[in-house]
Amino acid sequence: MLHVAICDDDKVLLKELEREVELWAKEGQPAYTAELFTTGDAFLFSWEEKRDIDILLLDIEMPGMDGMELAKRLRQRGERISIIFVTGNPDFALEGYDLEAVSYLVKPVKRDRLRAALDRAVRLSGSREALLVSVSAGEVEKVYVSDLFLLESMDHETVLSMRDGRRIICKEPLRQLEQELAGKQDVFFRPHRSYLINLGFVERITRKDVQMENGILVPIARGKWEELSRVYMRYFRKKFS
């Protein structure tokens, strides 16, 4: 299911954008939800609780935390949510694209431009591989593979260390998650029976441990160092060739 959020302090425009998104979704996104926010603070509070938004239509000039500040905070935390700026001021366009915005739409928003931006946002969201993990009875969370530093086995559960510093405890065992991650665009390796690491976040490899970019040291089991070195060099050459 696609999750869309619209954040604008103009309640009339907020409802207009909601209607436009609904019409667009009927043509190709049968399963979707839309949430409305009138302040950046309200959106950020909701995001920190659920982190389930795929696309954010975001006004820039709002009281309190404006849209540009909200976007900066999301990017600083490593959040890859697709942002479409919707504003009455074209002067922020360059800064908006610096924040990797999908599009920058000037009010009054033209329907064809909005739909084109939403289509592009969907393509970008779909290109990000994700896992669904069970975090408690009846609750699941979507975890983007590219944001996953490492996985650590803990009894019959697994601790996921994320790019933004979060640690998510999920019910799935490490072996199951290793199987689900096999073949993903990001390459994972198991240097120790209790750990699975994302090679994209490796900072340094010694004969005893692996230092990740977030400073975590992961032990290397006996006999695994040579294999890890070969796999990492192959990964590195392929990624940057």
Order of alpha helices (4+ residues) and beta strands (2+ residues): beta-alpha-beta-alpha-beta-alpha-beta-alpha-beta-alpha-beta-beta-beta-beta-beta-alpha-beta-beta-beta-beta-beta-alpha
